Amino acid sequence: MSSIIKSAFVVILFLKSFSAFCQEEIPWKEDYVLELNNFKSNQSKIDPTKNSVFIQSGATIDFSFSMSSYEFMFTKNFNSKVKNIFKQNLAVISAPDSLSANYLLAYSRYDFDLHELYARKLRKELYEQKGAFSDVSFFQPIYEKLNQEMVAENSRTLNESQFGSESDFLKAEHESVRIQILELSDFCMECKPPKKKK
């Protein structure tokens, strides 16, 4: 067996770069709804003496795999390697009152679903662009493009919803994201995309 086949490589990519290990992670599920008690950072609080609001999302997309060069050559479906998770210990909601905190919570629910949408977009692009002779770095431009799109969309919605307080706008944006998630149903983490018809 050649040294190329024997060699193994590992790729780890974080769409949001957090490096803690045990984070009480919650994998995205269609029927899971985030609550305020999921924001377990010590910075999370409702404090009437504060006039500002602050949010730090716990959502992150992790892409990692470990396989031999031979396995990589013949692997096309990377769905299970792209994970959308919510890291509770990193998630922060800070607000002066419960009303503001719940606006931020609504935004966080949107954000977690937005991450799932972009996780599915990443899975789809990896599936469609991976060839038998692709270099291991083939994912990098795909990731960079989608990450830029997601960050821009996230910022736009956060600003236009005024941190979730424009609830009708946020609901419309959230519903749009949910519809797009359903349209990419072949690219859930557990799914096997259908082979293209020739």
N, C-alpha and C positions, 0 to 999 in steps of 0.2 A: 504494500500500500504506500502510495507516495506521501511525502511530507505535507503536500498541499491538502490532501484528503484528511490526514491525521490532525492537521492544525485546526484549532477552534478559535472563533472570535466572538466577542460580545459587543453589542451596540446598546447603549442606554441613552435615551433622549427624553428630556423633560420639556414640555411646552411651557411649563412654568417651573423655574429652577428652584426646587426646594430639596434639601438633602437630608432631612431627618428620617430616621428609620421606622420607628414604631409610632404611627400617627393616628391610631384608631381610624383606619381608612374605611370609607363607605363606598363600595362600587356603585356606579350608576345603575339604577333599575327604573323601568318605566313607571312603576307604581310607588316609588319611594318619594316622600315629600320631606324636604328639610324643615326643621323646626329650630327655634331659637336655642334650644339646649344642645344643638349640634355644633354651636360656635364655642368651643371649649378653651380657646386661648385665654390666658389670664387678663388680657387686655379687653376682653368683651365685658361690657357693662352698660347699664342704664343709669345715668348720672344727671340729675336735674341741674347741677351746677355748671354743666357743660352746654354751650350753645351750638356746638358743631356735631356733625355726624361723621363716622368713619367706618369704612368696610374694607376688609381684606378677605377675598374669596379663598375658600379652602379647596376649590376645584382645580384639578390639574390633570393633564393627559400625559401618561407615561407610555413610552414606546421602548421596549427592550426585547432582545432575543439573544440566545446563546446556541450556536450550532456550528457544525463543521462546514468547511467550504463546500463540500459535496452536498450536504443537506441544504445549504443556502441556494445552491445552483438549481435545485429541483423544488424549492418552496415557492409557492405563488400566493397562497392565502396567509396574510399576516394579521388577520382579524383578532385572533386571541392575544396577540402581542401588543396591541394598542389598548390601553386601559384608561377609562375616565373615572377618577376617584375623587372623593371629597375627604380631605385631611382635617379632621375636626380640631386637632390641637393647634393648627395654624390659622383657623378661621376666626375672624374678628368682626363683631358688630358692636359699635359704640355709639350711643345716642342719648339725648337728654330725656327722652320719654318713650313709653311703649309704642305709641303711634309711629314715631320716627323709626323705632327699631323694627316694627313690622313692615314698614315700607322697604327698609333695607333687606329684610328677610325675603320679601316678594322678589326683589331684584336678584338676590342670591339664588332663588329657585330658577329664575330665568337663566342666570349665568351657568348653573350646573347643567341645564339642558343645552345651552349654547356649546358648552364643552363637549357634550355628547354628539351634537351635530357635527362639530369639527373633528371629533374622533372618527366618526363614520366617513366623513370626507377624506380623511387621511387613509383609512383602511381601503376605501375605494380607489384612491390614486395609487396606493402601493400595489394593489391587486392588478390594476390596469397597466401600470408602467413597469412592473418587474418582469424582466426577461431572463432566460436561462443563463445568459452571459452578463447580466447586470453586475456592476461593481457594488460592493457593500455600501458605498456612499451614495447610491442612487436616490436614497430617500431624502437627502439633505435639501435639495432645492424644493422638493414637494413640501417638506416641513416648513421651510422658511416662508414660502408663499402663503400657506394656510395659516400659519401663526400670525403673519401680518394682517391677514383678513380678519381673523378672530379678534385680535386686539383692537383693531379699528372698529369693528362692529360692537364690541363690548363697550368701548369708550363712548361711542355715539349713543348707545341706548342708555348708559348711565347718565350722560349729560342731558339728553332730551327728556328722559323720565324724571329728571331732577332727583336723582338718588331714590327712584322708586315712588316718589310722592305723586307723580302724574300717573295714577293707576290705570286709567283707560288706555293710555299710550303703551304702558308696559304690558298690559294684558294682550293687546294686539300684537306686539312684538313677540311675546312669549308663544302665542298661538301659532304665529308664522314659523317659529323655530320648531315647535312640536310637529307641525305638518311636514316640514322638511326632514325631520328625523324619521317619520313614517315612510317617506318616499325613499329613504335609504335603508329600508328594512333588511336588505340582503347583507348589510355591513354592520350588523350588531356584533358584539364581541364573540358570541357563540355561533354565529352564522357561517355557513359555507356558501360563498357567492356562486350563482349558477354559471356554468361554462357558456361562453359565447357560441351562438350557433354559427356554423360556417356557411 
